[in-house]
Amino acid sequence: MLIGVAAAILIVMMLALIRAFIGPTLYDRILAVNMFGTKTVLLIAVLGFLTARPDFLDIALAYALINFISIIGVLRFFEYNRPNFTDGNHD
């Protein structure tokens, strides 16, 4: 049962990567990367349960915190540093 769950998570991770590469907007790509990070946390937790290694949960929690902080940082960066193309000068 858990092996099927791990396989389903891997499929969803591949779909998230496809969305991250296709886009169409920057925010779609950021959301896809965030979803990929969340599914990675789930996969680490499931693999830790399958291998009877409870220390994988600590790794998953640390990865979740890093994912959250990095997504907030990327969103803040693009919020304050987005290009302005309204003046007609695209150089």
C-alpha positions in Angstrom: 0.0 0.0 0.0 2.7 2.5 1.0 4.7 1.6 -2.1 1.7 2.7 -4.2 1.5 5.9 -2.3 5.2 6.6 -2.9 4.7 5.9 -6.6 1.7 8.2 -6.7 3.7 11.0 -5.1 6.4 10.5 -7.7 3.9 10.8 -10.5 2.5 14.0 -9.0 6.1 15.3 -8.6 6.7 14.7 -12.3 3.5 16.6 -13.1 4.6 19.5 -11.0 8.0 19.6 -12.8 6.1 19.7 -16.1 4.0 22.6 -14.9 7.2 24.4 -13.7 8.8 24.1 -17.1 5.7 25.0 -19.1 4.5 27.9 -17.1 2.7 30.0 -18.6 3.3 32.7 -15.9 5.9 33.2 -13.3 3.5 32.6 -10.5 2.4 29.2 -12.0 6.0 28.2 -12.0 6.6 29.3 -8.4 3.5 27.4 -7.3 4.7 24.3 -9.2 8.1 24.5 -7.5 6.3 24.9 -4.1 4.1 21.9 -4.8 7.2 19.9 -5.8 8.9 20.8 -2.5 5.8 19.8 -0.6 5.6 16.4 -2.4 9.3 15.9 -1.7 8.6 16.3 2.1 5.7 13.8 1.8 8.0 11.3 -0.1 10.7 11.6 2.5 8.2 10.9 5.2 6.8 7.9 3.4 10.2 6.5 2.6 11.2 6.9 6.3 8.1 5.0 7.3 8.8 2.2 4.7 12.4 1.8 5.8 11.5 2.1 9.6 13.8 5.2 9.9 12.1 7.8 12.1 15.0 10.2 11.7 13.7 10.8 8.1 10.9 12.8 9.6 13.4 15.3 11.0 14.9 15.6 7.6 11.4 16.1 6.1 10.6 18.8 8.6 13.9 20.6 7.9 13.2 20.4 4.2 9.7 21.8 4.7 11.1 24.8 6.5 13.7 25.5 3.9 11.1 25.1 1.1 8.7 27.6 2.9 11.4 30.2 3.5 12.8 30.0 0.0 9.4 30.3 -1.6 8.6 33.4 0.5 12.0 34.8 -0.4 11.5 34.3 -4.2 8.0 35.8 -4.0 9.3 38.8 -2.2 12.1 39.2 -4.7 9.8 39.2 -7.6 7.3 41.5 -5.8 9.9 44.2 -5.4 12.0 43.6 -8.5 9.6 43.0 -11.3 10.4 44.7 -14.6 8.2 47.7 -15.7 7.2 47.4 -19.4 4.5 50.1 -19.3 6.8 52.9 -20.5 7.3 51.4 -24.0 11.1 51.1 -23.5 11.8 47.3 -23.4 15.6 47.5 -23.3 
